Amino acid sequence: MRIATLIMAHEAPEQLRSLAERMLREDAGDRVIVHLDAKSALWADGWGDVLRELTKIEVVPRPVAVRWGHVSQVAAIRVLLRAALAGPCDLLHLVSGLDWPVASRDEIAARAADAECFIEAVPHLQSERMDAFRLDARWLRPNPDNFGAWHAAQALRRLSSLVPRRRSHPWGPWHKGSTWWSLPRDVAEVVFCELDAALRNHRLVGTVCADEHVIPTIVASRFASRIASNRRFIRWQPGAASPAVLGADDCAKARASGAWFARKLSLADDPFFLAY
């Protein structure tokens, strides 16, 4: 089984490099493809060139400027899928640069042999995010210290309530899941084609967190019988918008959960996971 690991990153260059090296097993025909947020210091500082120096690590040459909750996140995933599917691969992981594998490659390959779709897909959950048309979709997290930008974003948000919410449902009811998944190639090919069409016809413009909805919905509409647990260990804190940073005490829990990847981790806070 040839595995392609698709990494979305915008910070922590040394941690990203360690992850890319860990996921690359050349003798098995594996590949690592990295998307560096075009507006990040990683891209501006030339980390794409640094990563390219490592054998077989592929870096997207024309990345997307990614904004939280914005359709640009889906556009970045499309770029990664296009690059991965242009070459050989049987299984595709989508991970962030702050993830880390907690299962061996052999364990993953054995479990993935049945060509299941390791993805979350909960029907109807927060589907209003995909039916609304948010005029402030590019500024969902405005800086309150920037008085003008913050008030402009708030005004656009109020105006959004006046926009009709009758929008198409090209794949049936919306599903919600994590951004991160592992899919067999045949499913990834369908996902790429559907994503490409949705981005070209602008159906996702004005949506919120489409990265958590559109791919789970496509998979649920076409491959529902093949959906399995997405094999990620994430620890959420009540009311938090981002997952907690994991520590050494979380390792045993991550392994016991059957996860393949844990997130998120911080090399700066505690590098324990490098020896995992």
N, C-alpha and C positions, 0 to 999 in steps of 0.2 A: 504493500500500500504506500502510495506516494502522498505525502501530506504537505499542503501549502498553508503556512501561517501568515495571515494578513494582520498587520499591526497598524493601529492608528495612534499617533503620538504627537504631543505638543510640548513636552517638557522632559526633564530628567534624562539627559543624553547618555550618561554612563549606565544607568539602569536599562535603558532601551538597548544599548549595545549588548549588555549581558543577556537580555532576553532573546535578542536575535541570534546570538551565538548558541544559546542553549537549545533553541528550536530547530537549528539547522543540522540535519544529519545527511551529509552528502552521499554516503554510501547507499542510502535507501532512496535516493532521488527526491529528497524533500527540498522545499523552497521556502524562503522567507521574503515577504514583500512588505515594504514599509511605506506608509503615507505620513509625511511630516506636514502638519498644519502650515499652510503657506504664510500665515501671519505670525508664526511663532519664531522665537529666537533660534530654535533648532534649525529651521530652514534658513534663516538669515545668516546664521553663523557657519553654514556649510557642513552641517552634520550629514547631509545626504552624501557628500563626497567621502566622508570618513567611513560611513557604513558600506559604501560601494567597494571600498578597499578590501572588505572581508569577502572571501570567496562565496559567490553565489547569492549574496544578499542583494535583493533588487529594491531600488528606491524609486517611487513614482516620480518621473521627471517634471511633471506639471501638476503639482498638488493643488488642492482646493483650500481657500481660506475658510476655516470652519468656525461657526458660531454656535454656542450652546442652544439646543432646542430648535435650531433652524434647519431648513431643508438642505443646507450645505453639508450637514453630517451624512445625509443619504447620498449626496453627490460624491463625497469622499469614498464611501463604501462602494459605489458604482465603479469608481476609478480602480480600486483595489481588485474588485471582481474581474474587471476587464483584463487587468494584468495577469491575474492568476489563471484565468481560463484561456489565455493565449498560449499557455504552456502545459506540460503534463502535471496532473494532480488527480487524486481520487477522493481526498477529503480536504475540506477547507475550514480552518479555524479563523474566526474574527475575534481579535483580542485587542486590548488597549496596551499602551506601553508601560502601564503600571500593573499588569497581570503577571502571574508566574505559574508555571506548570507544577502541579502537585501529584501527577500520575506519570508513570513512565511512558515512553513512546510505545513500547510493546503492549502495555495495558490498553492504551488508547486504540491502537490498531486492531487489537483483538475484539474490543467492544464495538468498534465502528464497522466491523466486517459485514454486518447485516444491513448496512446502508440506511440506517435510520437518520432522522433529522433531530439533532440535539439542540432544541430551541424552545423557549417559552412562548406560549400562544394562548392567552386567556381571552375568551370572547367578550366583547362589549365593554371591557374595562377602560375607562377614560376615553371612550370613543369620541366624545365631544371635541377633543383636541384635533381630531382629523376632519371634523365637519365644520368647525368654526373657520373664519377667515380673519386672521390676526394681522392688522396693518402694522403692528409693531414686532412682527416675527423676527426681524433682524436685531432687535434690541430688547430681548426678553429679560435681560439682566443688566439694566442701565446702571451706571455708577452714580449713586446718590450725591457724590461730591461734585459731579459735573452738573451744575444746576440746570443749564439749558437743555442738555441731552436728556436728563432725567424727566423733566417736565414735558419735553416733546414726546418721549416714549409713553408717558402717562396719557397724554392727549390722544395719541394714536390708539392706545388701548381702549379708551372710552369710545372713540369713533367706531372701533371694530364691532361694538354691540349693535350697530345700525346695519351691518352688512348681512344680507340673507344667508341662512345656514343650510340651504338646500344644495347639497353637493353630491356628486356621483359616488357610488360604491362599486368600483370595478371588480372587486374580489369578494363581494358579499359583506357580511358584518365585519367591522373592524375588530382585530385582536390586538392584544398588547403583550409585550414580553421584554426581556432584556435586549439591549443593543447587541450583545455578544452571543455567538452561537458557533456550532460546528455542523457543517452540511456536506453530504456527498455531492460529487460533481454534477450528476444529472439534475439534482434539485437546484444547485447553485447556478446552473445554466439557465433554468427557467426564471429564477429570481433576477438574474442579471437582465434578461430580456424584458421582464415586466417593469423592473426599476427604470431601465433606460426609457421605455415608453412613457412611464409616469412623469419622469423628469422632463421629457421632451414636450409633453402636452400640458405641463405646468399644473397638473392636478394637486401636487403637494405644496404649491405656493400658499403661504399664509397658515399652514398647519403648525402645530407645536409638537416637538419631539417625535417627528415622523420616523426617526430611526428606531423607536421602540414599538412602532405599529405596522409599518408597511411590509417589512419582510416577514414578521410573524403571520400577518394576514395572508400574504401570498402563499406561504407554506401551508397554512391551515386550509386554504381554499383548494389547493391542488394535491397536497400530500398528507392529509389529516391522519391517515392510518399509520403513517411512518413517524409521527412525532414522538420523541422521547425526552426525558429530562435533559436540560441544557448543560449539565455537568459543570456548573460554576459555583464556587463558594464565595458568597458575599455577605458581609455582616452590616446590616443597616441599623442605624440608631433612630429612635422615634422622632419623627418630625424633620429629619435631616434630608437634604436634597442629594447628598453624595454619600457613598458608603464609607464606613469607618476604615481607617488604616489598620491593617492586621498586624499582629505581633506574633512572637514565637509560640505563645500559648494557643494560638489558633490553628497551628499546623495539624495537630492530632484530629481536631474537629473537621478540618478540610479533607483529610485523608478518609476519615470515617464516613463522610458524606458521599463518597464516590465521585467527587468532583475531579475534573481534569485540570482546571485552572482556578486559582484564587485571586481575588482582587478586593481592595487595592493594596499595594505594598509600597514601601518607601525606602530606598537605599539610604537616603539621608537620615531617616529616623532609626532604622534598625536593619542592617544587612543580613540578618539571620537566614533569609531565604536563599541566598546564593549557594549555601551548602546543602540545600534541600534536594 
